Amino acid sequence: MTIDETHGMNGHSMAIGSDINGPITNGHAHHTNSLHTNGTSTNAAHMNGNSNTMNSANGSQPPISIPMVKFRSQFVQDGQCHVPESRYNIKTYYSDMKKPGTVSTQYGYFLNESVDIRALDMSFFTMARSEVERADPQQRLMLEVAHEALEDAGVTDWRGKTISTYIGNFREDWLEMLGRETQPWGIHHISGSGDFVIANRLSYEFDLQGPSMTIRTACSSTLVALNKACAAISRGNCESALVGGVNLILAPGMSVAMQEQGVLSSDGSCKTFSANTNGYARGEAVTAIFIKPLADAIRDGNPVQAVMRATSHNMDRKTPTLSQPSTDVQEALMRRAYKLGGITDFSETTMVECHRTGTPTGDPIETRAVARVFGEKGVYISSVKPNLGHTKAASGLVSLLKMVKALQHHIIPPNIKFSIPNPSIPFEEGKLTVPTEATPWPKDCLERVSVNSFGIGGANAHVILESAATYNIPTAVSGFPESPQLLLFTANSSKSITRLVNNYKVWIEQNPDKICDLAYTLARKRTHLPYRAFAIVNNGVIESVSQPINSKSAGPPSIVMVFTSQGAQWPQMGQELLQSNEVFKSSIQSLNQQLQTIAGKKPHYSIKEKLKKAGKQSCLSSAKFSQPLCTAIQIALVNTLKTAGIVPHAIVGHSSGEITAAYATRALTAKEAITVAHHHGAVAVKQE
């Protein structure tokens, strides 16, 4: 019997917010503080073809957006390196002879040494020091990367929400190490070492009340976790989800076991699809993505990095051995996902990111399944394993993240280390192409890819991924602002905020054209923590930076707006904002248009032109003009402040200031407010 658990998401697409952190140097992945920009769109258009819409159609479920992905590595070069001494002494276990308890390679794919797996920024979390010291490093890194995923998705109010947490993991190196420890570990032994607690730890620390579980289906853990998360959202069990995976190589036990199984490459290199395949090398990865329904992500202004059209999950049947996959079941898995996604034309898929690990048995089996599904027109095939090794439980998300970046950059990434084609793979009959160099995305192909992930025990998962551009979701516009920009910085300590400001200084030097987007993100899409500082940036250069202060409260302040009557005005007020701020300018233009629609005797002047006049030419001292002009300025300021996230908790209006106060409380529309101000000025003139 084939177990088939599926989840389709056409029209309920899940948005993927995505960022991949850091380049690889000398085989190590550098973690860098990346800056993510918010989505600015408010609408997604309906598409032609196979119904890329945000509404359910043909019984399929809506797409899921990915507002953010966090990952430490990259996908183009070879990240191979020597096993770091910080993990274990490989010389003790290495042997080029087949001896029990040894491994035949000294290489793998490890996080950069600058990523301190022993550390945790405790200012963000409530764990006691004694608990942190005994916690599996996988828990620590997962906490940090998950926090980054939430933050970069522009989610600031997650506490108490029904956000689910699904984490893929299946190796307990920490337990192996504890087994050799002679000292007692006390009350934190179980919570610090069991991988079951990784997902629960995230939910606890972030105060989330959605479903929370660790998935252990070996190599397919994270894509199975993703399938579970999408299903939970579809069923209404949660509003959004954190999905992650972690694989750290802390002890030699698993490597020794894999050596005995015969799957490790003796040269520590994965040569997927090649005739000289001889297994794979192990790799480390820490991944996290934040997903939510596409319509919700657009509504909330989250950045949409990619869209999941559908996912599926099934189980290999009774194959010759437990670990041998099935071409028939893998084919059924992919076809089921496309059926759930409402996609009937397989030829529109450009690329399949395969699970392939460079083994003589697995490579031909999966590629035959791909050829059966996509062979009519042909398809590109690739695998991330030659770049980053086999990251086991995290590998499914690693493959997905590679495809997110490929869609974003419109590039078919190369499959490195591919040389002589494996004669057992149906390249010609299946029209399968292995890209050997970075290739521009074909102009006649949709920005759609498929991702496979298979577990050694037979648990399989598949994801159909599409670009955000496919849904006509605009991205943030780059460019140099005409006016100075205010950057708000926030952290949990003075040391952290100083480091944060310095990191942003470097980033601004490298990205001066993204200042507007950065200013918005820091102001609107970051949780405001107790320590605050600000900087003013002009023409891409930081002109001044404030001293950090402790606000003594991480909660939002209570803002009161007071609107005055006439008497505080002056000639040419608002000129700089009219020239530099689009919201302010458009508000004045809109009010001027509404002023001209007043019934009866219409005004014969322009608000903008009256505000321009200087000195004695200004008519702001006349009640006839000062009333509507002051009200227009105040309304435009309310709109401008609102776009910066500044909204009042209380409002006070004095005399004619009550007009704008009524607008700010939504008691009056902008047209009604400017009309009242116009008539108020006319009456005031008659009373003079």
N, C-alpha and C positions, 0 to 999 in steps of 0.2 A: 504494500500500500504506500502511495506517495502522500506525504503530509504536505499540504499547501496552505500557507498562511500569507495572505496578500493584502496589499493596501494600495488603491489607486487614487490619484489626486488630480484629475483633470478638472479645471475650473476652480479647485480649492487649493491651487498650487501652494506649496510651502516655500516661502522665500528663504534663501540662504544668504546670510550676511557673511562676507568672507574676507579674510586676510591671511596671508601666509607670511610668517615672520622670518626674515633673515636669510642671508646667503650662506652657502656652505664654503668653508675654507679649510683646506687640509683634512677634508673628510668630516669636519664637524659642522653642525648647524649652529650658527650664531643667532642668539636671541636678541632682537633689537626692539626698541619701543616704537611700534608702528602707530601711525595716526590714521584713524578711519574717519571718513566723511559721511555725513548723513545723507539719506535719500531726500530729494527735494520734490519728487513728483507727487501729484495728488490723483492722477488718473492713469489707468492702463487701458490701452485700446484693444478691441477685439481684433483677432487676426484671421487671415484666410487659411485655407488648408484644413488641417486636422484640429480645428477648434481650440486654439490656445486662448481660452477665455477664463475669466475669473468666476464664471457661473457654472454650476453643475450641468452637465449635458450627457444625454444618452446613458443615464444611470451611473456614470463615472463620478468620482468625487473630485472636489476642487484641488488646484495645485497648492503646494506648500512652498513658501519663500524661505530663503536662507539669509537672514539679515547679517549674520556674522559667522566667520570661521576663524579659529585660531590654530596655528600649527607652527612647529619649530623645525623648519627644513626647507628645501627647495627641490625643483623637479627637472633640471636640465643637465647638470653635471653629475659626475660620479662622486658620491660622498663616502667612499670607502676609507677606512682608517684602521690603525692598529688598536687593539683592545686597550683602553686607557687603564693606567695603573690604579686609578680611583675606583675601578670596578672590582677587578681581581687580578692576580698575577697569572697572566696567560702562559708564561713560561713553565709554570708548574703543571699545566694541563695539556700543553701542546705536544704533539708527536706526529711525525710524518709516517709513522707505522700504525697499523690498526691494533691499538692496545686498549683494553678495557679502562674506562675512566678517563680517557683523553679525547681531545679534539684535533682535527687535522688542519685547522686554519688558525692563524693569529689575528684575523681581520674581521671587521664588522662595520656597522654604521651607528655611530654614537653621538649623543648630544655634545655640543662643544663644552670643553672644560669650564668655560666661563659661566655655564648654567650650573649653579651649585645645587645639586640634588639633595643636599643636607639641609638647605635653608628654606625658610618660609617667612614672608612679610607678615608678621603677626599683628600688625596694626589693622589689618583688614578682617581678621578673624578672631573668634572668641576662645580658641583652644588654649588651654594652659600650657606653659612651657614643658612641663613633664609629659604632657600628652603629645605635643609636637615632636619631642625628642624620640618618642617610641612609635611614631606613626610611620608607616611605609612611605618612602619618598614619592611613590606613585600617588598617594593621597595628597601630599603637599603640592606637587607640580600640577595635579589636576585641579586643585582649588585655585591656583593662580591663573592657569590658562582659562578655566571656566569663567572666572571673574573678568578676564580680559574680553572674552567672547560676549558677555553681557554688556560690558561697557562699550565695546566697539559697535555693538548693534544699536546703540543709542537707547538702551533700556536703563532707566534710572529708578523706577518704582517697582522693583520686582518683589520686595519683601511682602510676604503674606499672600502672594498671588498663586493661582493654580498652575504653576509651571512645573512640568515633569522633568525628571532627570533619568537618563538612560546611559550607562557607561559600559563599554566593552573592555573586558580584561580576562586573562585566563592563566596567568602565571604568578605564583606567589614566591618570588625569590627572597622576599623579606622573611617569610616563614623558614625558608631553607637556612638563611643566615641565623635566625633566632634559634634554630635547632642546634646550632653549634655554640650558642651563648650559655655560659654556665651561671651567670648572674640572673636572679629573678627579675621579671619585667613588671610585676605588679598588676594593678587593675586595668592598665591600658593595653595589655597583651593582645586580647581578642580584637578590640576596636582599632588597634594600631596595625594589626597584621592581616586580618581577614579582608580579602578583596571584595566581599559582599558589602562592606561598609563604604566603599568609595562613592557610590551614587548617593547613599544615605548621608554621608558626610557633607556632600555638596548641598543637598536639600536642607540639611540642618543649619549649616553655616549661612546659607543665603535666605533662610526662612521661607522655603517653598513648600507648598502643600499638595502639589501634584504627585502622580505616581512616581516612585523612585526605586530603581533596581539596577543591579549589575548583571550584564549578560555575558554568559560564558559558552560561546559556540566556537571557541578557538579562533581561527583566522578570520572568520566572518562575523565576529562579535559586534563590531561597530555598525556594519550595515544592517544586521539583524536588529540591533538597538535602534537604528534609525527607522526601520520598518515599524517597530513597536511604538516609537514616539509618534510617528505619523498616524498610526491607527488610534492612539489615545486621543490625539487632537481631533480626529475625525469623529470619534464617538462622543466627544464632549467631556472627556475625563480631565482635560487640561486645556488651557488657552494657548500655550506655546510650550517649547521644550528645549532643554539643554541636552545635547547628545555628544558624547565624547569617548575617547579611547586612550589608553596609556600602555606603553610597553617599555619598561626599563630592564636592562640586563645587569643585574646586581651580583649574581652568583653564577657559577659555571654549570650547575646541575642540568638545566634544560639543554644547554649546548652539548653536553656529554650525551644526553638522551637522544638528541637529534642526530648526533654522530653515529650512534648505535643503530638508528633507524635508517641511516644512509641517505639523508636528504640534504646535508650540509655540503657546500662546495669546498673542495680542498684549497682552492685559490681565493676563497672568500669573495666570490664574484658571481652574480646571477646573469646568465646569458640567455634570456628568454627568447624563444622562437628559433634559436640557432641549433645547428646540428651538433655542436660541441657542448650542449648543456650538461652540467654536472651537479645540479642542485643550486642552493641559494645560500646567502649569508644572512645572519641575523641583524636586525636593526632596531633602534630605539625611536619612539615617537610619542608626543603628547598632543592630542588633538581635542578640539571642542568646537561645536557649531551650535548656533542658536537658531531655531526654526519657529515659524508661525504661519498661519494662513496668509496667502499673498495679499488678499484684500485688506486684512488687518494691518499688515506691514506697511502698505501704501497709505492707509488711513493714519497710522501713527508716525509716519515720517521715518521709518527705519530704512537703512540702506539695503537695497535688494541686490545681492551679489550674483545670485543664480536662482533658478526655480526648479523644484522637483515636480515632474509631471506624474510620476507613479513609482511605487516600490512594490516588490514582491519577495516572497520568502518561501522556500520549500525544502524538502529533505530527500537526499538520495535514497534510492530503494535498496534492495538486497543485492549489492554489487559483489564481485568476487572477494573483496576485502573491505573492511570498515573504512579504510582511508582512500579507496579507489573511487573517483567520481564517476558520474554517469552522463554521457553525452545527451541521452534522451531527456533526462530530468533537467539538465541545464538548458536545453532548448525549450522545454515546457516552462521553465522559470522566466525566460526572457519573453516568450510569447504571452504569458499571463500578464506580465507587467504592461505590455503594450495594449493588451485588451482593456485592462483597468484604466489606462490613460486615454482610452478612446482613440488610439492611433492605429490606423490600418495600413499605412504605407511605410514599410520598413526601410525603403530606399531613401527616405528623408533623413535618416540617422547618418551622421558623418563619421563617427568614430566610436569604437568600443574599447574602453579601458578594461583589459582583462585581469583576472586574478593571477595570471601565470607567474610561476616561481622558478622557471627554468629546470623543470624535472622532465625526464624522458617520457613518463607516463601521462602526467597532467597536461602538458602543453598541447599535444595532439587532441586530447579529449575535448578540452574547452574550445579550441579553434574549430573543430568540426561542428560543434554546436553553434558557434557564431556564424560559420559559413552556411549552415542550414537556414538560419533566420535572415541573414543580411546578404546572402550570396547572389541574389538576383542582380543587383546593381554593384555590389561590392562595398567595402568599408575599410577604413583605417583601423588597425589594431595596435595596441601598445600595452606596456606594463611599467609601473613605477619601480618594480623590484630591482632592476639593474642600477637605478639611481640611488635608492635609499635602503636597499635590502628588504628583507621580509620583516615587517614590524608587527607581525602576528595579530593580536587582538585589535590593534589600532589600524591595521593595514587597509581595511575597507574605506575608512574615512580618509586615509592618506591618498588613496586612489581617487576618491571623490574630489578632494581638494585640488589635486592636480588638474582635474577636468574643469573645475571652477575657474582656475587661472587660465587654462587654455581658452575657455569661452570668453573670458574678460579681455584677453589680449588678441583674440582672433588668430591664434596660432595653433597649428598641429605640432605638439612637442615631439622631439625625436626619441626613438627607442634606442638608447645607447647599447653598445656591446653586441649589436646584431651583426653577424657576419655571414656564415654559410647557412642558408635556410634549412631548417629541419625537414628532411624528406617525408616525414610522417604527417606534416601539416599541409592541408589542402589549399595552398596559396593560390594556385591558378584556377582550379575549379570553383573555389569559394570566393574568388576575387578579393583576397585579403592582402592588404598593403601594409607593410611595416615601415613607418617613416624613419629615415636615418638622419634627417636634419630638420631643423625648425622650418615649417612650411606654412605660408599664409593660408588662412581658412578659405577653402574653395568658394568662389562667389556664387556658384549655383547650388550650394548646399545649405540646409538649415543649420542653425547653431543649436544642434541637439546631439547629445552623446549618451551612451549607455555605460554603466559601471557594474562589473561583476565582482562578487566576493564569495569565496567558498571555504567552508571549514573542514578541517581534517576528519571530523566525524561525520560529515555529510550534510551539514546545515548550510544552505545556499541563500544568497540574497542578491537582488538586482535593483538598480535605481536608474530611472530615466531623468536626465538632467538637461535643462534648457537655459539659454542665456537670458539675463534680464532684458536685454535689448529686444529679444523676440516678443516681449510683451509691451514694447514701446514705453518702457519705464525710463524716463530721463535720468541721467546721472548729473552729479553736481558740476556746475560750470566753473572752469578755472579762469583766472585772469587777475590782473592787478587792480585793486580797488582804487577809486578816486579819492577816498578819504581815509584817514587813519583808522585802524581797527583795534578793538579792545580784546585782549586775550585774558581769559580767566583761568587761573590755576588753582587746584584744590588737592589736598593730600591729608594724610592722618598724622603727620609729624613735620616739624620744621626741616629736618634732614631730608625727608622724602620730597618735600615741595621744592627745596633747593635743587635736588637732583633732577626733579621733573622739569623745572624751568631751564636748566642747562641742556637737557635732552631736547627740549623744544627749540632752543636756540639753534642747535645743530640742524634740526629738521627744517626750520624756517629758511636757513641758508641754502638748503638743498631744494626746497619747494616754495619759492617766494610767490608763485602764481596761485597758491592754494590757501592764501591767508583768509579770505572771506569764508571759505568752507570750514577752515579750522576754527575761526572765531565763533561761528554758529555752533559747531560741534561741542566746543568747550563750554559754551554758555548754556546750551539746551539739552545736550545729550551726554552729560556727565553727572554723576552723583556729587553733590557739593558737600565736601568733607570739612572738618573743623579748621584746618590750616588753609589760608587763602592768600593769594598774591595775584597781581595783574601786570600786564605789559601792554604798551602801546606800540603798534607796528605801523610804520609809514613807508610806502614804496618798497616793501619787502625787507625793511631793516627795523630791528627792535630799537626804538628810541629811548625807552625808559622802562624800568622794571621796579615795581614796588617792593618794599620789605615785607616778608611773610608775617602774617598776624594770625593769632588764634581767635577764631570767632566764638569759641566756647560752646558752640551749638552747631551740629551738623544738619539740623532741620532747616527747612526753608523759612525765611523771615516773613513777618507779617507786614505787608506794604499798605500804606494809606496814601491815597492821592487827594490833593486839595486843589480845587479849581477856583481861581480868583475871578473877580469881575474886571471890568476895564479899569485902567489906571496904571497897570504894570507894563503896558506895551511901549514899544519904541520903534522908530523908523527902521525898516529893513530887517525886522526880526524874522528869523527862520530862513535867511538867505543861504547859509551854509548847508543846512539840511535840504533845502530845495535843490541845491546843486549836487549834493553827494549821496543822498539817501533816496532810493527808489520808492520805498513804502511811503515816506513823507511826501514826496513829489506827487505820486499817483493819488494819494489821499486828497491833496489840495486840488488837483485837476478834477477828480471826481466830484468834490464839493462844489467846485465852480460850475460844472455841468448841471448839477442838481439845483444850484441857485438860479440858473437860467430857466428852469422849468416851473418856477413859482407862478401860480395863477395870479391874474390881475396885472398890475404894473410891474413889469420885470426889471430887475437891476440892469443897468447899462455899464457895468464895470466887471473887470476880471480880478478875482482874488489874488492871483499870482502877480498881476501887474501892479495892483495897489500895494502889495507887500514889498515890491522892488523899489518904490519911490523913497528917496532920501531927503533928509533935512526938512526944509519948509514945504517941499513938494508933497511930503507925506500927509495923508489925511487921517492918520490914526488917532488924532486928537478929537475928531468928530464922531459923536455917538452913532451917527448913521452908518459909518464904515467900521468903527472900532468894534462894535458888537459882533457883526458877522465875521470880521477878520480875526478877532481874538478867539472866537469859537472855532473857526476853521483851524487855526494853529493848534488849539487844544485837542481837537478831534484827531488831527494828523499825528500829534505826539502820542496820544493813546494807542493809535494803530501801530506806530513805530516801536513803542515800548513793548507792545504785545508780541511782535515778531521776535523780539529779543528775550521772550519768556518772562517779561515783567508785567504781571497782572495784579491789580489791587485786591486786598482783602476787605478794605473799607474805603468809602468815598465821601468826600465833603465838598459841597459847592456853595459859594457865596454869591448872592445876587445873580448876575448873568452867568456866573460860573456853574449855576445849577443846571444850565442847559447841557453842558458837556458832561456833568455828573450823571444826568439822566441817560445820556448816550453811553457812557462807560458802564452803566448798570443794565444796558439793553432795554431801558424803558422807552427810549426814543431811537429811531433809526437815524443814520447820518443825514438823510434828506429832511426828516422831520426836525432834527436839531438845527440845521443851517437855516431852515425856513423860519423857525421860531426866533433865531438870532436876528435874521433880517427884519422881521416885523418888530421885534423888540427895539432895534435901532431906530426904525421909522417912528415908532411911538415916542421914543425918548427925544427925538428932534422936535416933535410937535409940542412937547412939554417944556422945552427950553424957553 
